[in-house]
Amino acid sequence: MKKTISIVGGGASALFLASALNTDKYVVSVFEKNSALGRKFLVAGDGGLNLTHSESECNFILNYTPHYFLSEAFKLYSNKDFIAWLNGLDIPTFIGTSGRVFPQKGIKPIDVLNAIEKKINSNRVQIYFKHEWKGFSDRNELLFNTKEKIKRVKSDITIFCLGGSSWPVTGSKGDWVKLFEEKNIQVNTFKSSNCSFKIIWPNDLIKHVEGKPLKNISVTCNNKTISGELVITAFGIEGSGVYPLSPQIRQELELHNEAKIKIDLKPLLTINEIVKRISILNPKKTYTENLSEKLNLNKTQLILIKHYLSKEEFFDAEFVAHKIKNFEFVISSLGPLEDAISTVGGISLNEIAYNFELKKLKNSFVLGEMIDYDAPTGGYLLQSCFSMANYLANYLNSKE
Ligand SMILES: Cc1cc2nc3c(=O)[nH]c(=O)nc-3n(C[C@H](O)[C@H](O)[C@H](O)COP(=O)(O)OP(=O)(O)OC[C@H]3O[C@@H](n4cnc5c(N)ncnc54)[C@H](O)[C@@H]3O)c2cc1C
């Protein structure tokens, strides 16, 4: 008789897993509380579905914090494998200027989701919608809240793919924590990652710069520097130029209740080069126009420089150059969980074996963002879900 596998949760990790498990060997069912699969996968596609990154395989894994638990899974199923798999589903991809990988123009996130669902359906997997997992019975059956009743499901193998705790509207609310704690499994507190960061802006500054981007800058926290762009908001800052610093900022906040960051508005110029450029001025232009032209500074950058320098300092090339390279800001908290792109926290890595099996719950596995690890935006989150799911599918398919 075939063994049964229950996949609980129907997001990114579950999608791949359901398409890859061997249904000649297992009866596979997916239980999802929503009435559709992959809601967060679709949200991720708003503004471009960044499926993975084109970075070299040896550097790729270093983006994860920590990365040891994912190394084997990524070795077995890298970004190149994922891209080849998508191409096999008739989803051609392209590499954007930042190295990020997207479906080719004209292919919408829903098309990608539909292609994966088609593969799942051809794999004879049974999908149960409106099934919310509520815990275990005394006999270790899975309990699901369905419209009509509490349903009990006995399965030989259970794979939890319940997601993290951001964007609750997609179904990933992290409200499963106590169900694992009841089994003595350590679940770490959820915290925002790839999120906004709170900076208390002076009132007379923010009204001029709210919503404005700072492009081609670099941001440093705790000796790690990231290049990119960010947006100044009433709350603080957000954007690709600061998301990858989430682990450093979070750590500083935990240790010191604040995190100091340094923004360099001109990372490609040295202080000396800046001074040189603005030491000879065009007399037909104002000093501000000269700065703007010679250093290619936009209005927002000029407002920042003026705000943080006294009048005398503003007219001193050395001060201007130093400020441009060294804007220091204090982050006082992380943005709210519900708005974050991802979360850390969840099932502690101490609780899982090399194959993602829960050490305290035999034949039960956990995958994806419900595990406590961190990854930056840029396609690294989805890649990790697919690599883990592939690893587990391989493991189970080859099990005697
Ligand atoms: C705005 C936004 C943009 C993003 N952009 C990108 C991007 O461009 N690239 C990238 O790589 N990543 C991106 N991500 C992150 C990526 O979408 C997630 O990391 C990924 O979806 C996590 O997959 P998962 O399978 O772990 O969980 P999820 O996709 O969150 O799926 C979990 C599923 O479990 C279900 N569930 C939860 N509890 C229960 C229960 N009790 N019973 C039954 N079902 C349950 C949920 O309804 C959900 O369907 C983005 C995320 C957001 C919010």
The ligand as a Tripos MOL2 file, in Angstrom:
@<TRIPOS>MOLECULE
LIG
   53    58     1     0     0
SMALL
NO_CHARGES

@<TRIPOS>ATOM
      1 C1          5.3090   42.0190   -0.7160 C.3       1 LIG1
      2 C2          6.1800   40.8040   -0.8830 C.ar      1 LIG1
      3 C3          7.0630   40.7350   -1.9410 C.ar      1 LIG1
      4 C4          7.9070   39.6320   -2.0690 C.ar      1 LIG1
      5 N1          8.7490   39.5870   -3.1360 N.ar      1 LIG1
      6 C5          9.5590   38.5340   -3.2730 C.ar      1 LIG1
      7 C6         10.4030   38.4290   -4.4180 C.ar      1 LIG1
      8 O1         10.3250   39.2610   -5.3350 O.2       1 LIG1
      9 N2         11.2580   37.3770   -4.4940 N.ar      1 LIG1
     10 C7         11.3280   36.4310   -3.5090 C.ar      1 LIG1
     11 O2         12.1570   35.5250   -3.6050 O.2       1 LIG1
     12 N3         10.4940   36.4610   -2.4620 N.ar      1 LIG1
     13 C8          9.6140   37.4900   -2.3260 C.ar      1 LIG1
     14 N4          8.7680   37.5300   -1.2580 N.ar      1 LIG1
     15 C9          8.8450   36.4520   -0.2370 C.3       1 LIG1
     16 C10         8.2040   35.1320   -0.6900 C.3       1 LIG1
     17 O3          6.9470   35.3770   -1.2700 O.3       1 LIG1
     18 C11         8.0680   34.2170    0.5430 C.3       1 LIG1
     19 O4          9.3310   34.0900    1.1500 O.3       1 LIG1
     20 C12         7.5500   32.8340    0.1580 C.3       1 LIG1
     21 O5          6.2530   32.9490   -0.3800 O.3       1 LIG1
     22 C13         7.5120   31.9200    1.3720 C.3       1 LIG1
     23 O6          6.9860   30.6910    0.9670 O.3       1 LIG1
     24 P1          6.4490   29.6430    2.0340 P.3       1 LIG1
     25 O7          6.0140   28.4510    1.2870 O.co2     1 LIG1
     26 O8          7.4130   29.4670    3.1190 O.co2     1 LIG1
     27 O9          5.1890   30.3640    2.7010 O.3       1 LIG1
     28 P2          3.9420   31.1180    2.0530 P.3       1 LIG1
     29 O10         4.1420   31.3690    0.6180 O.co2     1 LIG1
     30 O11         3.6900   32.2640    2.9560 O.co2     1 LIG1
     31 O12         2.7790   30.0390    2.1880 O.3       1 LIG1
     32 C14         2.2620   29.6010    3.4130 C.3       1 LIG1
     33 C15         0.8760   29.0400    3.1600 C.3       1 LIG1
     34 O13         0.4090   28.3570    4.3270 O.3       1 LIG1
     35 C16        -0.9650   28.6380    4.5000 C.3       1 LIG1
     36 N5         -1.2890   28.4430    5.9000 N.ar      1 LIG1
     37 C17        -0.8360   29.1390    6.9780 C.ar      1 LIG1
     38 N6         -1.3590   28.6440    8.1120 N.ar      1 LIG1
     39 C18        -2.1560   27.5920    7.7480 C.ar      1 LIG1
     40 C19        -2.9470   26.6560    8.4810 C.ar      1 LIG1
     41 N7         -3.0380   26.7090    9.8160 N.pl3     1 LIG1
     42 N8         -3.6250   25.7070    7.8020 N.ar      1 LIG1
     43 C20        -3.5440   25.6220    6.4430 C.ar      1 LIG1
     44 N9         -2.8080   26.4960    5.6910 N.ar      1 LIG1
     45 C21        -2.1080   27.4540    6.3400 C.ar      1 LIG1
     46 C22        -1.0950   30.0870    4.0570 C.3       1 LIG1
     47 O14        -2.4330   30.4250    3.7410 O.3       1 LIG1
     48 C23        -0.1620   30.1260    2.8520 C.3       1 LIG1
     49 O15        -0.8220   29.8000    1.6600 O.3       1 LIG1
     50 C24         7.8800   38.5820   -1.1210 C.ar      1 LIG1
     51 C25         6.9610   38.6450   -0.0720 C.ar      1 LIG1
     52 C26         6.1140   39.7420    0.0430 C.ar      1 LIG1
     53 C27         5.1310   39.7870    1.1940 C.3       1 LIG1
@<TRIPOS>BOND
     1     1     2 1
     2     2     3 ar
     3     2    52 ar
     4     3     4 ar
     5     4     5 ar
     6     4    50 ar
     7     5     6 ar
     8     6     7 ar
     9     6    13 1
    10     7     8 2
    11     7     9 ar
    12     9    10 ar
    13    10    11 2
    14    10    12 ar
    15    12    13 ar
    16    13    14 ar
    17    14    15 1
    18    14    50 ar
    19    15    16 1
    20    16    17 1
    21    16    18 1
    22    18    19 1
    23    18    20 1
    24    20    21 1
    25    20    22 1
    26    22    23 1
    27    23    24 1
    28    24    25 2
    29    24    26 1
    30    24    27 1
    31    27    28 1
    32    28    29 2
    33    28    30 1
    34    28    31 1
    35    31    32 1
    36    32    33 1
    37    33    34 1
    38    33    48 1
    39    34    35 1
    40    35    36 1
    41    35    46 1
    42    36    37 ar
    43    36    45 ar
    44    37    38 ar
    45    38    39 ar
    46    39    40 ar
    47    39    45 ar
    48    40    41 1
    49    40    42 ar
    50    42    43 ar
    51    43    44 ar
    52    44    45 ar
    53    46    47 1
    54    46    48 1
    55    48    49 1
    56    50    51 ar
    57    51    52 ar
    58    52    53 1
@<TRIPOS>SUBSTRUCTURE
     1 LIG1         1 GROUP 0 **** ****
